[in-house]
């Protein structure tokens, strides 16, 4: 009799728990994770729309007669495209890419396109990984993306070194979308670790913009390389939040909503401390830029906000149950919203009437602010006992300031924090 009475009670409690979880998840919006982040400035966000256009241009067969060009074109000079390789040229080892010498912006750009759903080689590249399979530079990385990055560096090392030496005032920018974002993340790390192969380029001249990236590096690497790697995420994009192996994602492609719900349940039931203590858990790389274009329970889009930070905890840990989770991943939508966001930022600066001299001062102070925020993120990683957040091979803050000759670039470490803990 007592057992019969208990069963309905257990069922009711279970149902209430499920309803609470579903209610909590449906109320969870993408803006919540970045609500305490700072606002990005027009200066730091300015390259994003332009670089998105360069990525789109890789899809074209003939840049002089483009088919997919957005309004206003790609803003490129076809004569400055030094090389452009397709799947035949790369033998399927990496998705198509190009090298573009951007004289207008003093930039050497390596742009890699995203996943092609019709190419088996792209899927094989993504699926060549088990979570935390490959160790690199004191952390863990995606195995297939690392192989692709090594291929690109080996193939183009000579031309990149020549360009760097001939253009000493130019930056070296790696940019990619989705699959390409993961490749350029690892390519940037390889370039930083092998600067002597690229004409001894200073770390401060290397930068990366990973647009809608897959989670491809461990937390300690994501924080350490935040001075050179930037991730751009549009609102509800699912991929930077996808914590399971990409192999499972593509196995479940025909039941994607079911997979999202399962991932939500798993994330909800996993303690954040356990997430941070897993050295093989992969994350979205570097400094994060989150473009917010919608508010909860509003049908219309808002004036875009761009939030930025170098977070340790709360680094896109939860899937957002949203009808825009997949559309926010598309490069064309990221381009449109990033253009709107940049226009909004420039309009605010115009209204404020900031004089040119003050803008220059603001740029200098922004570099310092980013460096301090980066330092604070590494300190927090150590305070939270993130695995491998400290290693003697990373160097020290003192070495960063004296030896790197860079305002924001360094091989990070936390010796000063470690001494304080001792």
DRENZA-556193 format. One record per atom (N, C-alpha, C): residue in one letter; z, x, y. Coordinates in steps of 0.001 Angstrom, whole numbers, plus 500000, padded with zeros to 6 digits. Layout:
aZXY ...
This chain:
x500000500830498798 x500000500000500000 x500000500865501254 x500840501903501245 x500930502795502391 x499648503598502584 x499050503977501410 x497795504728501497 x496700503857502096 x496661502605501685 x495654501683502208 x495820501462503700 x497065501502504186 x497311501337505621 x496939502582506411 x497105503736505764 x496839505003506460 x495353505245506673 x494538504806505686 x493108505092505775 x492466504523507041 x492711503242507371 x492139502735508637 x492643503491509860 x493912503910509813 x494471504653510935 x493763505988511116 x493524506686509989 x492821507979510039 x491404507796510562 x490757506704510098 x489401506442510547 x489354506162512051 x490331505396512524 x490380505086513960 x490597506343514789 x491511507211514341 x491779508461515057 x490529509342515077 x489839509401513931 x488622510213513841 x487541509670514768 x487395508344514785 x486399507731515660 x486708507990517127 x487982507869517478 x488381508126518860 x488109509572519254 x488375510497518315 x488116511917518576 x486629512161518784 x485794511535517959 x484345511701518091 x483841511113519405 x484367509917519745 x483962509273520995 x484351510141522188 x485557510732522124 x486017511606523209 x485106512821523337 x484717513402522185 x483855514575522214 x482483514236522804 x481917513079522341 x480611512672522846 x480679512397524349 x481722511711524788 x481897511405526205 x482014512686527030 x482787513641526495 x482977514923527191 x481659515678527302 x480894515658526224 x479632516398526223 x478586515766527133 x478531514454527155 x477547513794528000 x477918513904529475 x479196514109529751 x479610514314531140 x479494515778531561 x479299516660530559 x479160518087530881 x477782518328531482 x477738518858532666 x476476519128533340 x476333520617533604 x475085521034533787 x474825522463533947 x475479523037535193 x475647522209536225 x476233522728537454 x477691523107537332 x478372522590536291 x479801522857536156 x480081524330535883 x479236524978535087 x479516526361534707 x479354527329535877 x478537526958536855 x478311527861537986 x478936527348539280 x479809526337539195 x480342525725540417 x481208526682541226 x481795527688540581 x482636528649541294 x481902529951541610 x480606529998541324 x479834531192541635 x479471531191543120 x479101532366543615 x478664532462544999 x477224532009545170 x476831531763546408 x475462531358546713 x474574532593546879 x473395532533546317 x472441533629546474 x471834533594547871 x471368534736548330 x470698534821549624 x469184534837549419 x468460534561550486 x466997534584550414 x466485535977550067 x467171537001550564 x466723538382550317 x466737538729548847 x467813538401548156 x467907538788546753 x467075537891545848 x466836536645546281 x466090535709545443 x464589535741545734 x464183536398546791 x462781536408547235 x461781536820546152 x462075537819545290 x461055538235544315 x460782537207543229 x461681536264542986 x461580535410541800 x460294534581541761 x459961533783542801 x458707533006542725 x457471533891542555 x457448534990543278 x456295535906543184 x456145536457541764 x457257536846541149 x457202537405539802 x456849536337538769 x457269535094539006 x456867533992538117 x455348533815538145 x454751533967539323 x453301533877539435 x452615535003538664 x453196536189538718 x452619537308537968 x452658537043536472 x453761536444536001 x453847536105534576 x452758535104534206 x452590534080535044 x451546533078534781 x450159533709534738 x449945534730535548 x448620535360535600 x448265536058534296 x449271536424533497 x449003537082532217 x448279536127531271 x448450534814531481 x447785533821530636 x446287533747530917 x445840534258532048 x444432534154532437 x443574535203531724 x442356534785531366 x441397535736530801 x440699536537531899 x440468535874533041 x439777536525534159 x440486536140535451 x441170537080536058 x441928536793537268 x441025536516538466 x439775536942538402 x438849536647539497 x438371535200539447 x438447534588538271 x438085533174538103 x439202532479537317 x440359532330537935 x441512531784537208 x441348530309536859 x441943529932535732 x441879528543535277 x443200527826535527 x444297528536535353 x445607527907535393 x446367528198536683 x445701528734537682 x446390529153538903 x447070527972539596 x448323528131540015 x449004527077540782 x448420527001542184 x448762525961542963 x448277525873544345 x448607527130545134 x447610527664545826 x447822528900546557 x447464530133545756 x447100529932544468 x446727531065543629 x447927531883543196 x447649533044542615 x448710533910542116 x449209534895543168 x448487534968544304 x448896535915545331 x448726537353544908 x447730537598544076 x447509538935543533 x446148539470543946 x446030540785543939 x444752541448544127 x444286541935542754 x443235541339542170 x442796541734540822 x442498543221540692 x442152543866541806 x441845545299541743 x443099546142541497 x444268545564541727 x445519546301541525 x446079546124540109 x445376545335539280 x445780545195537877 x445282546422537127 x446187547270536699 x445809548549536092 x445457548390534624 x446132547493533935 x445761547192532558 x446288545814532192 x445623545196531237 x446016543870530771 x445683543805529287 x446683543586528459 x446488543609527015 x446769542246526410 x445903541867525449 x446094540602524751 x446593540860523336 x446589539817522496 x447135539952521146 x446353540946520292 x445035541027520539 x444222541989519782 x444644543413520128 x444853543672521418 x445249545018521866 x446632545406521341 x447555544454521303 x448930544779520888 x449127544648519383 x448111544158518664 x448181543967517214 x449359543072516815 x449713542160517705 x450787541222517414 x452181541805517489 x452304543063517943 x453626543691518015 x454421543236519226 x453738542668520197 x454385542109521379 x453403541108521987 x453916540149522730 x453022539181523368 x452252539860524503 x451157539265524989 x450325539901526018 x451106540280527271 x450673541375527890 x451351541859529097 x450351542565529999 x450791542850531216 x449949543580532159 x450812544506533003 x450162545508533591 x450799546392534571 x450059546205535887 x450827545884536911 x450254545556538214 x450903546427539287 x450075547108540065 x450568547952541145 x450540547144542441 x451681546620542818 x451803545720543959 x452068546525545229 x451008546896545913 x451152547688547132 x451801546889548258 x451598545591548274 x452162544760549340 x453691544768549320 x454255544888548129 x455716544845547989 x456296546138547431 x455483547214547444 x455938548524546969 x456597548413545602 x455843547888544631 x456404547548543339 x455425547876542218 x455939548497541165 x455189548705539924 x455703547657538948 x454866546696538581 x455319545535537826 x454759545553536407 x455650545409535427 x455263545182534035 x455644543739533716 x454651542876533484 x454889541448533264 x454486541070531842 x455386540370531135 x455141539964529753 x455280538447529649 x454282537807529062 x454277536356528965 x455239535854527887 x455407534528527841 x456335533925526895 x455708533597525553 x456469532870524755 x456080532526523389 x454809531686523355 x453907532035522442 x452706531245522166 x452945530499520854 x453067529171520943 x453373528368519763 x452288528454518693 x451094528921519062 x450003529016518106 x449863530381517469 x450757531323517810 x450648532680517283 x451799532986516324 x451438533264515082 x452449533569514067 x453210534844514413 x452520535800515054 x453162537080515365 x454341536902516318 x454234535941517252 x455342535687518174 x456553535148517441 x456328534247516473 x457432533708515702 x458076534791514843 x457239535642514229 x457768536726513404 x458623537673514242 x458210537884515491 x458967538744516392 x460339538143516680 x460385536859516976 x461656536196517267 x462556536113516040 x461942535898514873 x462735535702513661 x463172537008513016 x462693538132513557 x463082539441513019 x464466539805513539 x465451539044513112 x466806539306513594 x467819538458512848 x468948539078512576 x470149538354512197 x471135538648513302 x471969537692513659 x472850537870514804 x473640539169514674 x473467540046515626 x474188541304515605 x473687542279514560 x472401542195514224 x471864543063513172 x471749544511513630 x471341544729514877 x471002546069515347 x471966546523516438 x472507547720516287 x473380548289517313 x472557549196518222 x472917549187519515 x472214550024520489 x473135550281521671 x473270551534522056 x473999551916523264 x475405551316523319 x476097551326522193 x477477550852522169 x477629549360522027 x476523548623521830 x476592547179521658 x475604546734520601 x475255545446520639 x474322544883519668 x473193544171520388 x471991544256519792 x470807543664520420 x469963542955519363 x469018542160519835 x468072541464518971 x467096542477518387 x466987542520517072 x466217543553516392 x464724543487516716 x464116542297516605 x462684542170516849 x462307542475518281 x463126542014519232 x462836542276520644 x462962543762520967 x463907544438520316 x464049545880520521 x462807546618520017 x462293546225518862 x461082546855518330 x459902546648519282 x459777545436519820 x458680545150520746 x458809545988522011 x460033546123522518 x460259546926523719 x459937548397523462 x460320548898522300 x460021550287521954 x458518550513521873 x457801549520521358 x456338549625521276 x455730549726522674 x456144548852523590 x455591548861524947 x455882550189525637 x457118550671525517 x457469551928526177 x456660553087525605 x456479553104524304 x455699554173523681 x454241554131524125 x453689552915524221 x452284552770524580 x452017553091526048 x452937552696526925 x452675552767528361 x453517553809529091 x454209554645528359 x455084555640528980 x454320556556529927 x453159557007529515 x452383557957530315 x451931557343531634 x451371556138531557 x450876555517532789 x452023555149533723 x453154554738533166 x454302554408534014 x454865555656534688 x454935556756533952 x455422557996534559 x454488558451535688 x453190558328535462 x452224558717536488 x452376557851537734 x452560556553537540 x452725555638538674 x454019555919539433 x455083556189538700 x456372556479539340 x456295557752540165 x455628558760539636 x455526560035540351 x454598559944541556 x453539559150541451 x452600559012542563 x453122558095543666 x454062557232543299 x454611556258544258 x456134556376544293 x456656557432544906 x458104557702544854 x458962556671545562 x458368555838546417 x459149554829547133 x459014553435546515 x458310553328545395 x458104552039544755 x459206551772543726 x459549550498543563 x460460550123542483 x459649549908541202 x460331550030540063 x459729549749538759 x460363548459538257 x459584547384538213 x460110546056537895 x459544545558536575 x460446545182535670 x460059544556534409 x460380543066534518 x459388542232534199 x459599540784534325 x458948540080533147 x459627539052532628 x459076538295531513 x459718536927531427 x459079536055530667 x459575534686530498 x459824534405529019 x460956533785528709 x461281533342527359 x461275534529526386 x460334534556525455 x460197535694524551 x459993536981525338 x459121536933526351 x458881538114527181 x460107538552527935 x460995537593528297 x462232537946529001 x463138538787528122 x463195538452526840 x463989539266525922 x463412540658525764 x462075540742525695 x461432542055525549 x461694542928526777 x461532542370527984 x461726543189529187 x463200543572529374 x464114542745528876 x465531543118528919 x465773544398528140 x465281544431526909 x465449545629526079 x464609546784526609 x463434546479527179 x462581547517527756 x463265548179528949 x463960547389529753 x464695547936530892 x465820548854530427 x466525548441529392 x467602549283528856 x467051550590528310 x465895550518527646 x465257551745527142 x464831552645528299 x464288552038529355 x463851552826530512 x465027553516531183 x466151552809531304 x467338553390531924 x467865554554531085 x467831554409529767 x468340555464528886 x467356556619528737 x466102556421529133 x465080557470528974 x464363557722530289 x465140557859531358 x464531558023532677 x463743559325532804 x464085560322532007 x463349561582532071 x461906561406531603 x461662560416530730 x460297560149530267 x459477559411531312 x460146558888532323 x459474558143533387 x459569558883534709 x459424560187534646 x459415560987535862 x460776561113536513 x461853561021535707 x463227561131536230 x463479560119537351 x463001558914537144 x463191557850538130 x464674557514538272 x465131557291539512 x466526556926539728 x466795555531539195 x468016555335538727 x468372554023538170 x468224552914539206 x468498553214540459 x468433552179541492 x467006551699541729 x465997552438541261 x464611552016541430 x464125551148540266 x464958550974539245 x464591550154538090 x465260548792538211 x464516547741537957 x465106546406537954 x464352545516536970 x465020544449536572 x464445543536535602 x464771542099536013 x463800541217535870 x464020539789536059 x463627539085534764 x464625538618534035 x464409537896532786 x464434536403533107 x463282535763533047 x463156534352533404 x463357533496532154 x464366532638532163 x464682531773531015 x464807532595529732 x465714533570529697 x465770534501528565 x466465533912527352 x466107534445526197 x466894534195524992 x468154535057525062 x469171534669524321 x470390535480524246 x470069536677523346 x470061537879523914 x469484539006523182 x470356540254523151 x471470540301523925 x472325541486523909 x473789541060523891 x474644541950523382 x476069541634523296 x476705541633524680 x477915541087524753 x478552540843526051 x478792542133526823 x479222543186526150 x479497544425526872 x478227544995527509 x477082544857526821 x475813545322527396 x475345544398528518 x475558543090528340 x475156542134529375 x475847542424530696 x477112542834530622 x477867543134531840 x477530544525532363 x477432545499531485 x477177546872531921 x475852547030532656 x474831546297532217 x473499546449532808 x473227545417533899 x474273544774534402 x474089543734535424 x473646544293536764 x473680545595536951 x473203546177538204 x471684546290538243 x471033546242537077 x469574546383537040 x468874545172536413 x469600544374535620 x468995543236534928 x469487541938535548 x468544541047535848 x468852539732536417 x468244538650535540 x469029537621535235 x468520536476534485 x468410535272535413 x467299534558535320 x467073533366536133 x467007532161535202 x467884531185535423 x467967530002534551 x467848528749535405 x466940527866535031 x466765526593535733 x467644525526535091 x468600525024535827 x469472523897535502 x469913523820534032 x469226522975533214 x469701522639531871 x469030523431530756 x468239524419531072 x467460525176530085 x468288525488528832 x467730525126527665 x468474525254526415 x468536526679525882 x467489527506526125 x467395528783525418 x468496529770525787 x468847529953527070 x469944530887527373 x471294530418526833 x471373529152526387 x472613528595525850 x472599528522524324 x471487528905523710 x471344528775522263 x472032529935521574 x473173529644520950 x473993530715520370 x473683530967518900 x472991530053518246 x472665530261516840 x471463531174516731 x471211531664515509 x470058532529515291 x468777531766515628 x467831532433516274 x466576531784516654 x465810531295515436 x466067531924514304 x465434531477513064 x465821530031512768 x467098529697512949 x467563528331512696 x466958527351513695 x466738527816514945 x466133526952515958 x464736526525515524 x463935527476515071 x462556527152514743 x462437526452513399 x463406526658512503 x463432525867511277 x463692524400511583 x464448524159512658 x464837522792513023 x464006522253514176 x462829522823514407 x462033522456515568 x461674520978515576 x461495520393514368 x461097518988514300 x462293518045514382 x463483518616514386 x464677517791514581 x465557518480515623 x464926518804516744 x465613519585517760 x466831518868518349 x466760517551518618 x467961516865519134 x469143516970518191 x468867516898516879 x469954517033515898 x470581518416515996 x469735519448516137 x470247520811516244 x471105520970517488 x470664520403518607 x471443520493519842 x472821519879519665 x472878518732519004 x474177518070518787 x475076518914517885 x474504519499516836 x475291520350515937 x475822521569516694 x474962522161517536 x475387523322518317 x476483522943519305 x476358521758519905 x477399521278520823 x478730521155520105 x478693520570518909 x479922520390518126 x480537521741517776 x479688522683517372 x480184524008517011 x480813524709518213 x480147524652519365 x480678525299520572 x481995524669521007 x482089523346520870 x483307522649521276 x484487523054520414 x484223523276519138 x485299523585518188 x485620525076518115 x484872525910518821 x485120527354518799 x485907527770520032 x487021528413519832 x487837528869520950 x487092529938521736 x487207529880523066 x486501530848523912 x486981532271523625 x488271532417523318 x488798533750523003 x488110534317521775 x487842533461520788 x487152533907519579 x485721534319519905 x485065533563520810 x483705533923521223 x483686535324521832 x484624535568522757 x484644536846523474 x484970538013522550 x485732537746521482 x486142538818520596 x485102539140519528 x484029538363519472 x482973538615518486 x481993539637519054 x482005540883518555 x481156541924519151 x479672541707518890 x479328540899517887 x477930540690517525 x477331539434518162 x478125538701518890 x477617537506519562 x476711537933520709 x475533537326520808 x474553537721521812 x474618536792523021 x474217537316524180 x474355536605525445 x473100536754526296 x472979535874527302 x471958536055528331 x472310537302529132 x471326538132529481 x471628539460530034 x471888539477531536 x472678540482531955 x472773540878533352 x473399539885534309 x473056540054535589 x473471539129536642 x472716537823536454 x473423536701536624 x472825535399536388 x472516534694537709 x471328534111537795 x470945533248538909 x470682531859538333 x471455530885538780 x471359529524538251 x470795528607539339 x469629528038539075 x468972527152540036 x469393525708539728 x470087525091540667 x470556523714540499 x469651522778541299 x469021521835540605 x468087520922541286 x468466519455541085 x469493519187540276 x469914517810540018 x471432517724540021 x471932516585540434 x473358516294540380 x473594515178539370 x474788515108538780 x475066514057537796 x474905512658538390 x474320511774537572 x474197510353537916 x473322510123539154 x472429511068539444 x471475510885540536 x470062510965539964 x469221510027540395 x467848510002539895 x466969511006540636 x467214511176541924 x466376512060542729 x466859513501542653 x465904514400542813 x466249515813542879 x466868516124544232 x467749517099544242 x468410517504545471 x467727518748546026 x468093519123547220 x467632520399547759 x468200521509546885 x467369522383546328 x467840523342545324 x468940524267545849 x469890524550544964 x470930525543545205 x470732526678544214 x470972527894544646 x470902529032543744 x472273529701543727 x472955529608542583 x474260530229542413 x474082531538541647 x474893532528541967 x474773533813541284 x476135534429541032 x476222535165539916 x477472535833539554 x477197536786538399 x478193537637538120 x478190538463536914 x479397538020536093 x479299536874535434 x480464536356534708 x480665537064533377 x481906537101532941 x482218537595531600 x482418536386530684 x483432535577530976 x483591534315530264 x482802533243531013 x482440532175530316 x481649531119530947 x480219531520531209 x479652532356530343 x478275532846530522 x477309531947529743 x477074530725530258 x476198529756529603 x476577529568528135 x477823529159527913 x478335529043526549 x478086527686525920 x477732526673526705 x477647525319526160 x476275524707526387 x475723524134525310 x474480523391525405 x474703522150526278 x473745521856527128 x473812520652527957 x472926519581527320 x473538518442526962 x472768517338526389 x472025516638527520 x470765517014527689 x469984516532528816 x468539516352528392 x467887515341528954 x466465515139528671 x465616516225529298 x466208517054530148 x465479518150530797 x465725519499530133 x466429519518529007 x466817520786528376 x465612521632527987 x464519520984527593 x463319521742527214 x462356521911528389 x462210520877529229 x461281520992530367 x461752522049531362 x463066522244531491 x463587523267532403 x463288524684531918 x462785524793530701 x462442526116530170 x461013526523530530 x460191525572530937 x458773525853531200 x458610526724532446 x457765527733532345 x457576528679533434 x456996527997534674 x456155526972534483 x455553526309535634 x456609525555536442 x457593524948535754 x458664524248536464 x459612525229537130 x459869526345536463 x460730527370537070 x460075527910538332 x458748528104538292 x458020528556539479 x458164527554540620 x457925526271540329 x457991525246541377 x459391525157541994 x460410525143541135 x461766524990541650 x462255526255542351 x461817527409541893 x462217528648542567 x461559528744543943 x460333528240544063 x459676528204545375 x460422527261546319 x460795526085545802 x461571525146546611 x462905525768547030 x463539526459546086 x464834527072546380 x464701528152547448 x463658528985547345 x463460530040548331 x463159529448549701 x462328528406549742 x462042527742551024 x463325527203551651 x464189526640550830 x465459526102551327 x466345527205551885 x466398528341551185 x467213529471551642 x466676530039552959 x465350530156553053 x464748530689554280 x464955529733555451 x464905528434555172 x465112527440556221 x466540527514556764 x467496527714555874 x468884527834556317 x469066529058557202 x468425530167556815 x468525531377557633 x467856531168558997 x466736530428559008 x466051530173560280 x466917529316561199 x467555528304560618 x468415527422561409 x469601528201561988 x470117529114561179 x471255529915561642 x470839530917562710 x469543531195562799 x469038532094563835 x469564533509563717 x469559534039562495 x470060535395562281 x469054536411562825 x469452537269563757 x468526538272564306 x468168539332563265 x467009540009563424 x466559541005562438 x467577542104562167 x468238542606563221 x469218543679563032 x470360543220562127 x470788541987562311 x471885541461561501 x471427541245560060 x470144540894559884 x469609540736558530 x469662542068557784 x469310543152558461 x469361544474557844 x470785544828557453 x471731544521558325 x473135544784558007 x473582543948556818 x473099542704556773 x473465541823555665 x472913542352554350 x471702542907554348 x471129543475553135 x471969544640552628 x472409545494553548 x473246546636553157 x474581546160552588 x475178545154553226 x476464544653552734 x476301543927551403 x475119543312551180 x474868542618549928 x474863543595548759 x474273544754548944 x474270545776547907 x475694546173547550 x476520546352548573 x477913546715548344 x478670545594547628 x478418544355548032 x479077543210547396 x478701543117545920 x477419543323545619 x476976543271544233 x477631544366543408 x477753545539543989 x478384546642543278 x479849546333542984 x480547545774543984 x481952545436543784 x482116544316542760 x481201543337542791 x481272542256541817 x481001542770540412 x480064543714540316 x479755544321539021 x480975545073538490 x481608545831539346 x482809546576538964 x483904545606538487 x484079544504539212 x485108543530538853 x484814542885537498 x483533542659537209 x483162542058535928 x483502542990534771 x483259544278534950 x483586545232533892 x485095545324533712 x485825545298534813 x487277545321534733 x487794544094533982 x487188542948534245 x487612541729533549 x487276541814532062 x486137542414531730 x485775542578530324 x486826543394529587 x487333544432530247 x488384545251529650 x489681544454529551 x490006543699530601 x491238542909530610 x491233541859529502 x490049541329529181 x489931540316528131 x489754540939526754 x489808542284526691 x489649543002525421 x488314542696524747 x487255542609525545 x485922542442524982 x485573543693524181 x485157543554522920 x484856544733522102 x483841545658522763 x484135546947522700 x483250547994523228 x483061547920524735 x483970547244525440 x483867547217526905 x484217548569527490 x484885549397526716 x485213550743527166 x484736551758526143 x484078552797526609 x483664553910525760 x483465555131526635 x483920556309526187 x483751557513527010 x482294557806527340 x481365557348526488 x479947557662526727 x479367556882527897 x480114555881528401 x479570555077529480 x479676555774530832 x480460556850530940 x480681557464532241 x481830556794532959 x482048557136534217 x483148556568534982 x482656556082536326 x483507555314537004 x483151554869538345 x483002556056539287 x483845557075539098 x483737558253539958 x482385558932539765 x481929559016538506 x480631559622538243 x479510558776538847 x479697557467538803 x478711556567539387 x478527556873540866 x479639557028541556 x479585557206542997 x479075558591543386 x479383559611542548 x479035560984542922 x477725561456542303 x477486561044541031 x476380561654540315 x475110560858540235 x475184559526540368 x473995558709540156 x473080558654541355 x473614558933542547 x472814558816543775 x472208557420543879 x473017556419543552 x472561555038543570 x473668554153544088 x473299553193544937 x474301552317545525 x474811551285544547 x473985550919543558 x474446549923542613 x474266550355541165 x473507551395540893 x473216551757539516 x474197552772538973 x474580552588537701 x475471553532537064 x475590553239535593 x476060554269534836 x476419554074533442 x477898553768533414 x478216552500533272 x479552552015533569 x480574552365532511 x481817552369532967 x482955552525532086 x484191552101532819 x485312552077532118 x486532551588532743 x487658552575532531 x487403553833532732 x488452554811532507 x489647554552533412 x489392554157534668 x490514553944535573 x491355552762535113 x490711551739534514 x491470550606534005 x492203550999532745 x491517551799531876 x492119552204530628 x493382553026530900 x493317553870531899 x494492554677532242 x495627553780532707 x495284552719533459 x496317551805533939 x496970551073532790 x496183550730531755 x496739550029530620 x497604550946529783 x497247552256529804 x498024553213529009 x499366553474529624 
